[in-house]
C-alpha cells in the first residue's frame, strides 16, 4: 500500500520523513476534496441589460487621426499599373522606401523621391533631389517644384501616375 505524508506527498515505505515538506507522519491514500454544492432554491438572476456599445467597432487611433483624402494617383505604367494611391491633406512623400506615404516599387525611384503637398486648395509637387528626376506631363525637363492640376501625368522613375483631385 502506498504511503503519503500529512500534506499528501507520496513517500517510499522506507522513508520516515517526506523529502518535499520535511515532515514526519503518514496517512492513507489522499482523499478527493468534498464536493461543494449550492442551494437550488435561489431565484434565477435576471439577464444583464444590453451593453450600451453593442454593435460598435473598435477603430485604430492611427486611422482615426489621419488627415482627410483630398485626391489620388492612379498608376498608368509599371508593376503597380491600375493601383490607386490616396493623397491626404498636408505633405505626402512619394518614393520606394517603406516609410513613404506613397510607396512605388521601381528600382529607378529614390527612397524619398518627391513630395506632394496640399495647402490652400492647391497641390504642389516637389522633387526631393532624386537621382532620376520627376517629370510633369510630356515634358522632358525634370521639375523642381510645380503646381498640379486635375488629370496631370507625373512620371517618377519608369512609373507614370495620373493625378486626380476632388
N, C-alpha and C positions, 0 to 999 in steps of 0.2 A: 504494500500500500504506500502511496506517495505521502511524503511528509512536507508540511508547509509551516512557515513561521507565522507569527501573530499578524503580520501585515499581508500574508497571502503569497509570499515568495516560495517557490518550490525549492526544497532542500534535499540533499542526499541523505539517506538513512543514517550514515555515519557522522553527519555534521550535528554539532550541538548549538552552533551559532550561525545565524543567517549571514552569508557573505555580503548581502546587499544593505541590510539595515543594521547589522551588528547587534541583533537582539537574540536572546535565547527563547526557548519555548517553541512549541509547535502545536498545531491543531490538525484536524482532518482536512479533506479537500475543501477549497473555498466554495462558499455557498453563493448563488446568484443574489443580487440585491433584491429587496422586496419590490413588487410592482406597485407603483403609485397609481391611484385611481382618483377621479374627480367626481363630484356629485352630479348625477344626471338630472337632478331636479332644478338646476339653474335655468333661468329663462334664456332662450337664444338671444344673442345680441343682434341689434338691427344692423343692416348693411351700412357702411360708411357712405356719406354723401359723395356724389361725383366730384372728382378733382376739378378745381376751377381752371386748370390749364390743360384739360384733356383735349387731345386733338392738335395741340400746338407742336411745332417743330423747332428743335434747337438750331440756332444759326451761329456759325463761327464768327467771332469778333472780327477776324481779318476780312471776312466777306462783308460784314456789316459796315465797316469803316472805309471800304473802297470808294473812291470818287465816282461820280456818275459817268456812264459811257456817253461820249459826245460824237463818236464816229468810228470808222473801222477801215482796215485794209483788207483787200482780197488778193491772194497770191495768184497771179496770172501765169507764172512760169516757175520752174524749179521743182524740187522734190515735194514741196508742200502745196502744189498747184490746187486751187479750189478752196483752200483753208482761209478762214477769215480771222482777223486779229482785232480785238477791241481796243479802241483808243479812249482813254479816260481823261477827265479834266485834269489839267496840270501837265507835268512832264512825263513822257513815255520814251524810254530808252529802247532803241532797236539794235539788235546785234545777235551774235551767235553764242554769247555767254548765257549759262542757265539763269543767272540773276537778272537778265534783261527783261523788260516788260513785254516786248515782242521778240520772241526767240525765232530766228530763221536758221535753218540747217543748210549751210552752204560754206564750203571751205574758203571762198573768196570774200567772206564777210568778217569784219573785225568783231571782237568780243563786245565792244560798245562802239558801234559803227556810226549811228546817227541818233538824233533826239527829235521828237515831235512834241511841241508844246502848244497847248490850247489855252489862250488867255484873251480876255476881252472879245469873245466871239470870233477870234481868228486863230488859224493854225499856222505855226512856223516850224519848218523842217530845217534842222541844223546838222551839218556833217561834223562828227566829233574827231577830226583829224584821222580819218580812217585810211587804211593803206590803198584801197582801190576806189575811193570817192563815192559820192552819192549824186545821182543824176535825176533830173526832172523832165518829164515828157520826152520829146525826141532830141533833146539837147545832147551834144557830145562833150560839153564842157561841164565838169563837176561843179556842184553848188557849194557855197559856204553856208548861206542861210537864205531861205526863200519862203514866201507865204504860199500855202497850199490852198487850192480851190477844189470844189467838188469835181470828181472824175479825173483829177490829175493822175498821171502814171509816175511812180517813183521806182527807179532802178537802183538796187543795192546789191553789189556783187553780181551774180547772174540771175537774181530774182527780181521780177517786175511785180509791183504791187499797185492795185487800183485803189485810190483814196475815195472814201465816201463819208459825207458828214450829214448831220440832221438838218 
